[in-house]
Amino acid sequence: MADVAWIEYLNYVLVFATGVLVGFINTLAGSGSLLTLPLLIWLGLDPLTANGTNRIAIFMQGVTGVVAFQRRKQFHYRTDLRYIVPAVVGSIPGAMIAADLDPSAMQRVIALVMLAMLIMMVINPQKRLTGMRVAFKGKTIVLVVVFFFIGMYGGFIQAGVGIFILAGLSLLDNMDLLRANAVKVLITLIFTIAVIPVFILNGQVNWFYGILLGAGSVAGTLISVGMAVKKGSPFLKGVLYTVIVITALYMLFKNGF
């Protein structure tokens, strides 16, 4: 019994520590969910519950980010509704699809998304899109459609959605990177609030792990900002890439692809 208790305590420390690391990664490179999802699965949560539990941590970190950007006056709420409303509307059916998916299928989806996001991070489309502008008629309609599907993806699995949000804001609406990051955090927070009830109603949230992971993530975010850590640390990116590859391959092949 004592050994079991120690293992549980070590798991709690691991969850909090991973949250801190994810806070750093989301500040420096993004896509921290690519670590938290496999961690929760390794701790014994089924993939659907891991997906739902992860949203609690995203919510807590999102509140922290929105407060920080609000102090910098980076939000234009009337304008930002063009992105927020379609993203929220799209996120709900995305979450419902995820909640009804077979757990083994979700595990494969998570693994494939991890590998796809790794390629995206290496290519770094945000850097390539910076300064690019697309001029066309009917921009509002295009924005609504694009952010509806971005929201649907975010509601479904969340991991890496920030890349798509930043690409849409930069390429389609000529937004500078600082404000685009702020709007990304706001969009993610609001559609996370919208989809959490879907996972709760389906019994797919482990509150203890979610809150513990979120507390670590908030701490990591605050520490990284306070230390003024240089953006794009090669070491942290290397850690993230290595963990993604090993974990994705493990999840894909442990029961046969």
C-alpha positions as CSV (number, residue, x, y, z in Angstrom):
1,M,0.0,0.0,0.0
2,A,2.8,2.4,0.9
3,D,4.5,1.7,-2.5
4,V,1.2,2.5,-4.3
5,A,0.9,5.8,-2.4
6,W,4.4,6.9,-3.3
7,I,3.7,6.1,-7.0
8,E,0.6,8.2,-6.8
9,Y,2.5,11.1,-5.3
10,L,5.2,10.8,-7.9
11,N,2.5,11.0,-10.6
12,Y,1.1,14.2,-9.0
13,V,4.6,15.7,-9.1
14,L,5.1,14.6,-12.7
15,V,1.8,16.2,-13.7
16,F,2.6,19.5,-12.1
17,A,6.1,19.5,-13.4
18,T,4.9,18.8,-16.9
19,G,2.5,21.7,-16.5
20,V,5.4,24.0,-15.7
21,L,7.3,22.8,-18.7
22,V,4.3,23.2,-20.9
23,G,3.9,26.8,-19.6
24,F,7.5,27.5,-20.8
25,I,6.9,25.7,-24.1
26,N,3.7,27.5,-24.9
27,T,5.4,30.8,-24.2
28,L,8.5,29.9,-26.3
29,A,7.3,27.6,-29.0
30,G,3.6,26.7,-28.6
31,S,1.8,23.3,-28.9
32,G,2.2,22.2,-25.3
33,S,-0.8,19.9,-25.7
34,L,1.5,17.6,-27.6
35,L,3.1,16.8,-24.3
36,T,0.0,16.9,-22.0
37,L,-2.1,14.6,-24.0
38,P,0.3,11.6,-24.1
39,L,1.2,12.3,-20.4
40,L,-2.4,11.9,-19.3
41,I,-2.7,8.7,-21.4
42,W,0.4,7.3,-19.8
43,L,-1.0,8.0,-16.4
44,G,-4.0,5.7,-17.2
45,L,-6.6,8.0,-18.7
46,D,-8.3,6.8,-21.8
47,P,-7.6,9.1,-24.9
48,L,-11.1,10.6,-24.7
49,T,-10.7,11.5,-21.0
50,A,-7.2,12.8,-21.7
51,N,-8.6,15.1,-24.4
52,G,-11.3,16.4,-22.1
53,T,-9.0,16.8,-19.0
54,N,-6.5,18.7,-21.1
55,R,-9.1,21.5,-21.6
56,I,-9.1,22.4,-17.9
57,A,-5.4,23.2,-18.1
58,I,-5.9,25.1,-21.3
59,F,-8.7,27.1,-19.7
60,M,-6.5,28.0,-16.7
61,Q,-3.6,29.0,-18.8
62,G,-5.9,30.9,-21.2
63,V,-7.3,33.1,-18.4
64,T,-3.7,33.9,-17.4
65,G,-2.8,34.9,-21.0
66,V,-5.9,37.0,-21.6
67,V,-5.3,39.0,-18.4
68,A,-1.7,39.6,-19.4
69,F,-2.7,40.8,-23.0
70,Q,-5.6,42.8,-21.6
71,R,-3.1,44.8,-19.6
72,R,-1.3,45.6,-22.8
73,K,-4.6,46.6,-24.5
74,Q,-4.2,44.1,-27.3
75,F,-7.9,43.3,-27.7
76,H,-10.4,45.1,-30.0
77,Y,-13.5,43.2,-29.0
78,R,-16.0,44.3,-31.7
79,T,-13.5,43.5,-34.4
80,D,-12.4,40.2,-32.8
81,L,-15.9,38.9,-32.8
82,R,-15.4,38.1,-36.5
83,Y,-13.0,35.3,-35.4
84,I,-14.4,34.4,-32.0
85,V,-18.0,33.7,-33.0
86,P,-17.4,31.3,-35.9
87,A,-14.6,29.5,-33.9
88,V,-16.9,29.0,-31.0
89,V,-19.7,27.7,-33.2
90,G,-17.3,25.3,-35.0
91,S,-15.7,24.1,-31.7
92,I,-18.9,22.6,-30.3
93,P,-19.5,20.0,-33.1
94,G,-15.8,19.3,-33.1
95,A,-15.9,18.5,-29.4
96,M,-19.0,16.3,-29.9
97,I,-17.3,14.3,-32.6
98,A,-14.2,13.8,-30.3
99,A,-16.4,12.8,-27.3
100,D,-18.1,10.1,-29.4
101,L,-15.0,8.7,-31.0
102,D,-13.7,5.2,-30.2
103,P,-10.8,5.5,-27.7
104,S,-8.4,3.4,-29.8
105,A,-9.2,5.6,-32.9
106,M,-8.7,8.7,-30.8
107,Q,-5.3,7.4,-29.7
108,R,-4.2,7.0,-33.3
109,V,-5.6,10.4,-34.2
110,I,-3.6,12.0,-31.4
111,A,-0.4,10.3,-32.5
112,L,-0.9,11.3,-36.2
113,V,-1.7,14.9,-35.1
114,M,1.5,15.0,-33.0
115,L,3.6,14.0,-36.0
116,A,1.8,16.4,-38.3
117,M,2.3,19.3,-35.8
118,L,6.0,18.4,-35.5
119,I,6.4,18.9,-39.3
120,M,4.5,22.2,-39.0
121,M,6.8,23.4,-36.2
122,V,9.9,22.5,-38.1
123,I,8.6,24.2,-41.2
124,N,7.5,27.2,-39.0
125,P,4.8,28.6,-41.3
126,Q,4.3,31.5,-38.9
127,K,7.7,32.9,-39.8
128,R,7.1,32.3,-43.5
129,L,3.7,34.1,-43.3
130,T,4.9,37.1,-41.4
131,G,4.6,40.1,-43.8
132,M,2.5,38.2,-46.3
133,R,-0.8,39.7,-47.2
134,V,-3.7,38.4,-49.3
135,A,-6.1,40.9,-50.8
136,F,-9.5,39.6,-52.0
137,K,-13.2,40.4,-52.0
138,G,-15.6,38.9,-49.5
139,K,-12.9,38.7,-46.8
140,T,-15.4,38.6,-44.0
141,I,-17.1,35.5,-45.4
142,V,-13.8,33.8,-45.9
143,L,-12.7,34.6,-42.3
144,V,-16.0,33.2,-40.9
145,V,-15.6,30.0,-42.9
146,V,-11.9,29.6,-42.1
147,F,-12.3,30.2,-38.4
148,F,-15.4,27.9,-38.2
149,F,-13.2,25.0,-39.3
150,I,-10.3,26.2,-37.1
151,G,-12.7,26.1,-34.2
152,M,-13.9,22.7,-35.2
153,Y,-10.4,21.4,-35.1
154,G,-9.7,23.1,-31.8
155,G,-12.9,21.6,-30.3
156,F,-11.9,18.2,-31.6
157,I,-8.4,17.9,-30.3
158,Q,-6.8,21.4,-29.5
159,A,-3.2,20.4,-30.1
160,G,-1.5,22.9,-32.5
161,V,-4.6,24.9,-33.1
162,G,-2.6,28.1,-32.4
163,I,-0.6,27.6,-35.5
164,F,-3.7,27.7,-37.6
165,I,-5.2,30.7,-35.8
166,L,-1.9,32.7,-36.2
167,A,-1.7,31.8,-39.9
168,G,-5.3,32.9,-40.5
169,L,-5.0,36.2,-38.7
170,S,-1.6,37.0,-40.3
171,L,-2.4,35.9,-43.8
172,L,-6.1,36.8,-44.1
173,D,-6.4,39.9,-41.9
174,N,-3.0,41.6,-42.0
175,M,-2.5,41.3,-38.3
176,D,0.8,41.9,-36.6
177,L,2.3,39.0,-34.6
178,L,1.9,40.6,-31.1
179,R,-1.8,41.3,-31.5
180,A,-2.3,38.0,-33.4
181,N,-0.9,36.1,-30.4
182,A,-3.3,38.0,-28.1
183,V,-6.3,37.2,-30.2
184,K,-5.2,33.6,-30.5
185,V,-5.2,33.3,-26.7
186,L,-8.6,35.0,-26.5
187,I,-10.2,32.7,-29.2
188,T,-8.7,29.6,-27.6
189,L,-10.0,30.6,-24.1
190,I,-13.5,31.3,-25.3
191,F,-14.0,28.2,-27.4
192,T,-12.5,26.1,-24.6
193,I,-15.1,27.5,-22.2
194,A,-17.7,26.4,-24.9
195,V,-16.5,22.9,-25.3
196,I,-15.7,21.9,-21.7
197,P,-19.4,21.2,-20.9
198,V,-19.4,18.6,-23.8
199,F,-16.6,16.6,-22.1
200,I,-18.1,17.0,-18.7
201,L,-21.5,15.7,-19.8
202,N,-19.7,12.7,-21.3
203,G,-17.8,12.0,-18.1
204,Q,-14.5,12.7,-19.9
205,V,-12.8,15.1,-17.4
206,N,-10.5,14.1,-14.6
207,W,-10.7,17.3,-12.4
208,F,-7.8,16.5,-10.2
209,Y,-5.3,16.0,-13.0
210,G,-6.8,18.9,-15.0
211,I,-6.5,21.4,-12.2
212,L,-3.0,20.2,-11.1
213,L,-1.8,20.3,-14.7
214,G,-3.3,23.8,-15.1
215,A,-1.7,25.1,-12.0
216,G,1.7,24.0,-13.2
217,S,1.1,25.5,-16.6
218,V,0.1,28.8,-15.1
219,A,3.2,28.8,-12.9
220,G,5.4,28.0,-15.9
221,T,3.9,30.8,-17.9
222,L,4.4,33.3,-15.1
223,I,8.0,32.2,-14.5
224,S,8.9,32.3,-18.1
225,V,7.6,35.8,-18.6
226,G,9.2,37.0,-15.4
227,M,12.6,35.5,-16.4
228,A,12.3,37.1,-19.9
229,V,13.4,33.8,-21.4
230,K,14.6,34.2,-24.9
231,K,12.0,33.1,-27.5
232,G,12.7,30.0,-29.4
233,S,15.1,28.2,-27.0
234,P,16.8,25.4,-29.1
235,F,17.0,23.2,-26.0
236,L,13.3,23.3,-25.2
237,K,12.4,22.8,-28.8
238,G,14.7,19.8,-29.0
239,V,13.1,18.3,-25.9
240,L,9.6,18.9,-27.4
241,Y,10.5,17.4,-30.8
242,T,12.1,14.3,-29.2
243,V,9.2,13.6,-26.9
244,I,6.7,14.1,-29.7
245,V,8.4,11.5,-32.0
246,I,8.9,8.9,-29.3
247,T,5.4,9.2,-27.9
248,A,3.7,9.3,-31.3
249,L,5.4,6.2,-32.5
250,Y,4.7,4.4,-29.2
251,M,1.0,5.2,-29.4
252,L,0.7,4.2,-33.0
253,F,2.4,0.9,-32.8
254,K,1.9,-0.4,-29.2
255,N,-1.2,-2.3,-30.2
256,G,-0.4,-2.5,-33.9
257,F,-1.2,0.3,-36.3
